Amino acid sequence: MKIAISADWHLRGSDLRQVRSQLQELVQKSGGCGMLIVVGDIFDRPSIGDQHQSTGAVAEVAIEAVAAFACAPTRRVILLPGQHDYSGVGAKDALHVFDGMERVSIVREPERLKWGDLTLAIVPWMWRGGAVDPAILTRPCDLFLAHLRVEGAIMGQITYEARPGDWSLSRAALEAIPAEHVALGDFHRRQDLTDGIGGYVGALRQLDFGEEGNPQGFEIVDTKTWEVEWVELGQCPYHRTVEVDTGDSIPIRGANERLRVRYLSPPNLDEVRDLEAEGVRVEQVVAKEERIRRAEIPPGVMRDKRELIRLWASTQNPALSEERVETMVAVWEEAHR
């Protein structure tokens, strides 16, 4: 059987028309698959609607896509909530709009599911603390599906380091999971984390210029051979940034491209107006000026922490009141009795 796996739709009102077309293409190109899995962040916010479109309008696009895939009795859809689908601990998640749909399962707790001969280990995003049942992570499975953060993975433009309270997994723990294929949601850049077994699926589309270069689409996994095919989708705009000096020629914007032009020198205002009229985002890169305020340190101050506090206070702008400075000195003295 072939399975279509997608992630991070982030449906929102501002670009709903393009995303509807993107999802229609996904359904059309996954026609030979028996299952569709979306590993979290179907919506961009738990309220679903925003200032651009109503909750009903945004939800309709998601429901339409899920129903179109699940139209045949031999098909099934599995959805995991991500953190963008939750409004907090104990609150109803945005995926309640799919409750009751035929052949659609929403997995809200870590669990193992059977589908024919396949075993799926599933871990949705969890706000509360505590560990996942070890059996979810240590018993063999065909597919490991999760919406979480993995140490060492690329998050935007940085390498992610786990912080207290994050719903995360170490790279070593992920690599130790006995699965034929791993598919994760949350980080939007498609990336393998397990030496060929899988990792972050990659998002349905690029949300903004911070995601330029990311592929847009979904993957198809063949459960007989465990070969993975990436399917690129082209209905949502791609983002591209170019840097130019005043007088340089401006690259031609593609038919389905959002272009950002960054000027490294003061731009011609007429040219800026023309570009903005064509829908190009224009920015000027302003050179940063580093300002350092130095203080003369009288002899002996470094050995007297009270005087060091007073010296530090004298360099602050706006100035600290004498009363506040003496309070700080008193706190230090109390702590070092």
N, C-alpha and C positions, 0 to 999 in steps of 0.2 A: 504494500500500500504506500501511496505517497501522501505526505502531510505538508500542508502549507503552514509556515510559522512566521508570524509578524509581531511587531512590537511598537510601542510608543507612537500611537496614532495622534494623540494630543489634539483631538477635535476641538475647535473653537470657532467663534462666529466670524472672525475677521477674514478668513480665507476658506469659507465653507464650500463654496462652489468648486474650487479646484480640488479640495480633498474628496468631495463626493465623486468627482471624475477619477481620482486616484484609486479610490476604493472600488469603483466599478471595474477599473482595469485589473485590480488585484483579483476580484471574483472571476473575471473572464480568464485570466492567465492561470488560475488555480483550478480550472475545470476538471483536470484529471486527478485531483486530490480527494481523498475520502474524509479528511479532517482538516479543520482550520483552527490553529491555536494562536491566541493573542496574549503575549506575556506582559500585560500591564500597561497602565497609562493610556487607556482608550480615550479618555477625555482629558482636557487640559486643566479642568478645575472640578471640584466635587459638585458645585452648583450646576454644572454642564453649560448653562447659558451664560452670556456676558453682555457687555454694553453693545455688542454688534448684532447678536442674534438671540432669540429666546431659547429657553431650555428645550422646549418642544422641537424647535427647528434644528438644533444641534443634535439632539437625541435621535431625531428621525433619520439623519444621515447614517449614524452608526447602526441603528436597527435595520434599516434598509439593506445595508451591506451584509450583516450577519444573516438576515432572513434569506437573502439571495443565495448565499452559499449553502445554507441548511435546507434548501428547498426539496432535496431528495431524501427519502427514508434511509438511504445508505450513508448519509453524511452526518457529521457531528461537528459542533463548534465548542471549544473550551476557552474560557476567558479567565484571566487572573487580574485582580485589581492591583494597580500600582499606587504609589503615594499620592499622585495627582487625582486619583479616583476617590480618595478618602477625605473626609472633612474632620477627622479626629477619632480618638478612641471612643468606641461605643456608638458612634454615629453611623447612619446608613450610608453605604458607599454609592457612587454614581452608577454602578453597574446594576442597580435594582431595576433600571429600565428594561433589562433583558430577562428579568425573572418571569418564569412561566412560558418562555418561548420554547417551542418544540425543538428537540435535538440540540439544545444549547445548555451547557453546564458552566456554572460560575463557581470557581474554587476559591473559597475565602479563608481556608485554613490549610496548613501543610498536610498533605495526604498522598497516598499512593492509589492510583486508579488503574483498572484493567480495561482495555479496549481490544476485544478479540484476543490475539496472542501477545499484544503489547502491554508492557507495564510502564506507567508514567509516574514519576516522583515529582510532586508539584509543591512549590513554595511561593505563595503570593507575598506581597509587601506586608510587613507587620510593624505596627507602631509600638506595641508593647514590648517590654524586655523579655528575656528568657530564650532558651535554646530550642532549636527544632528537634523533634524526636529523632534520636540517632538512627533509627531504622530508615528514615527518609533519606539520609545521606550515605548510609553504609551498605544497605542491601542492594544487590544488583538491580538495575532497571534498564529499560530501553531508552527512555527519554528523561532527562532531568530538566525541568522547566521552572524558572524562578524569576521574580522581580526583586532584585537586591543589588547591593554594591559589593564589588570585589576589590580587595587591596591590590594595588599594582596595575589596575586597569586604567585606560585613558578616559578621563571624565572631562569633556570639553577640550581644553587645551592643556590640562595638567594631569599628572599621575595621581590617582586617588590614594589617600591615606585614611584609614579608618579612624573615626572620631567616636567618643563615648555617645551612646544613644543611637548610632547609625544601625540600620538593618543591613548588616554586611557579613561577608564570608571571606576568610583568608584565601589567598591564591592556592596554598598547599591543600586546604580542605576541599576546594573545588576540584583540583587535579586528582584528588583521591577518590572522588565519587565514581563508583563502578557503573558508568552509563555508556551506551553506544553513541549518544549524541547529547550535547548540552546546548540549551537555548535560553538566553537571559535577556531581560529587559531592564531599562533604567538609563544606562549610558547610551547615547544615540549613535556613537561611532561604531561601526561594525568591526569586531576584533575577535580573533581566536585567542583563547586563554588556556587551552588544554592540549596543545601540540596536535591539532588536527581533529579533535573531538567536538570542538565548538566553543562558544563564548557568547558575547553580545551579538544579538541578531542584526541590529541596525534598525534605524527608525523608518517609518513609512514615508517620511518626507523631511526636508530641511526646514526647520522652523524659522531660522534667521541667519544673519551673516556669520554668527559664531559657529555655524555648522557647515559652512561651505567646504566642499571637498568630500563630505559624507555621501555615500550612495543612498539612493531612495528606492525602497522596494521591500521584498520579503524573500524568504528562502523556502525551497521545496526539498524535503528529505525523503529519500527512498528507503523505506524500512527493510527492504530485502537486501540491498547492497550497502546501505548507510552512506551513499553518495549524496552530496548536498549541491543544489543548484541555486545560485543567486539570480533573482528575477528583478531587473531594474524597471521601475515605473517612471513614466515621463509626463504625468499630467500636472504635477505641482512644480512651481518654479525652482530653479537652481540659483544659488547665490554666488557672486564673484566680486572680489575686491581688487582694484588696480590702484597703484600709486603713480602719480605723474607730477611733473613740474609744469609751471605755467608755460603755455605755448606748445606743450607736447600734444600729439594727436591722441584723441580719446578712442579706446577700443570700441568696436561695434558690439552692441548688446545683442545677445542671442534671442531667438523668438520666445523662448520660455526661460528667461534669465532675469534675475534681479541684479542690477549692477550698482556697485558702490565705488565712487571715484574719490580718492584721497589726494589732495594737493599737498605737496611737500614745500611749496612756496605760495605766497598770496595769489589767489586765482583771479582771472578776469571775471568781473561780475556779470557781464553780458553772457559769457560762456556758461557760468553757473546757472543763470536763469533758464537758458536754453536746455541744459541738461536736466534740471529739475522739472521742466515742462514735459520732458520725455519720460519722466518717472525714474530718473537716476537719482540715487542718494549721493549728495555731495558733502564732503567733510574736508577741513583743513587740518593738517597735522601741525600742532603748535609745539615748538621746541620747548622743552622743560628747562626752567631756570632754577638751579639749585641754590638755595639760600641757607647759609649756616650762621648761626649766632654763637659766637664764642664768648666765654666768660673767663676773666682772669681769676685764677685760683690762688688766694693768698697762702703763704707757707703755713703748714700745720693743719689746714682745714680738712684734709683728707683723713687725718687721724681723729678728728672731732666730728662725730656724726651729727651732732646738733647743729654745728656751724655749717656742715655740708648741706643739711636740709634747708637752712636759711639762705645759703648761697643759691641753691637750686630755685627756691621760691622767688628770689630777686630777678631771675632771668625770664620769668613767665609773663606772658602778655595775653589777656589783661593781668595786671598785678594781683597777687593774692593779698588779702587783708592780713594785718599783723596778728589779729585774733586767730585766723585760720592757721597761720604759720606756727603760732605757739601751741595750737591744738595738735598739730602734726608732731611737733617735738615732744609733747606730753605723751602721745600715743607710743612713740618710739621708746621713750624712757620706761613706760609701763611694760612694754613687751620685753625689755632687756634688764629688768630687775632680777 
